[in-house]
Amino acid sequence: MKNEDGSTKQSGGDFPLNDAERQPCEIWTRVMGYHRPVSSFNAGKKGEFYERKPFTEAAAGHRGDLSSRGDDTAHCD
């Protein structure tokens, strides 16, 4: 849908596109030190990729600052 000025921008910043205007987005990831497109993975590796959960520090839990323990050694609780 085009506006009077020929732009496709609508209020709110949305840019609606029809299917002919769309292009596929290629997803890349780092595996063993190399960046590779997920589309090149075999079925098993694709399954592993989509089962991954992104790391977040909040989800990992804050265990305190190691430097406050008085030494530089990491301790396993």
C-alpha atoms as one frame of an Amber mdcrd trajectory, in Angstrom:
protein
   0.000   0.000   0.000   1.479   3.335  -1.033   0.868   6.713   0.568   0.148
   9.857  -1.432   3.887  10.658  -1.494   4.713   7.161  -2.821   6.142   5.868
   0.455   4.959   2.681   2.134   5.493   3.918   5.706   2.419   3.914   7.912
   1.845   5.518  11.273   3.668   3.704  14.040   6.698   2.928  11.858   5.338
  -0.253  10.253   6.494  -1.111   6.754   4.014  -3.644   5.382   5.414  -5.663
   2.498   3.682  -8.038   0.179   5.281 -11.433  -0.454   6.857 -10.281  -3.733
   8.828  -7.593  -1.852  10.179  -9.936   0.830  13.534 -11.728   0.807  14.711
 -14.610   2.986  16.866 -13.833   6.018  19.885 -16.094   6.366  20.827 -17.039
   9.933  24.528 -17.521  10.738  26.090 -18.952  13.882  29.570 -19.659  15.211
  30.508 -23.327  15.366  33.978 -24.469  16.450  35.423 -21.014  15.792  33.927
 -20.633  12.313  30.877 -18.641  11.243  28.531 -20.786   9.148  25.015 -20.363
   7.774  22.478 -22.571   9.541  21.079 -23.500   6.118  24.270 -25.513   5.463
  23.750 -27.724   8.558  22.536 -31.311   8.311  19.167 -32.207   9.911  20.723
 -33.224  13.248  22.815 -30.080  13.609  19.822 -27.884  12.673  17.816 -29.592
  15.411  20.571 -28.904  17.946  20.753 -25.261  16.856  17.023 -24.647  17.276
  17.032 -26.335  20.723  19.708 -23.950  22.027  18.744 -21.401  24.632  20.547
 -18.047  24.680  22.658 -17.296  27.740  21.432 -14.581  30.048  23.265 -13.623
  33.199  20.006 -13.197  35.115  18.912 -16.746  34.274  22.311 -18.116  35.312
  21.951 -16.539  38.739  24.327 -14.133  40.404  26.791 -15.990  42.630  28.638
 -12.946  43.907  31.821 -11.221  42.907  34.808 -13.585  43.182  37.135 -10.698
  44.031  35.184 -10.092  47.271  36.317 -13.500  48.611  39.811 -12.241  49.268
  41.649 -14.362  46.691  41.809 -14.826  42.926  40.776 -18.482  42.958  37.380
 -19.455  41.570  35.482 -21.684  43.972  32.862 -24.259  43.105  30.039 -24.319
  45.631
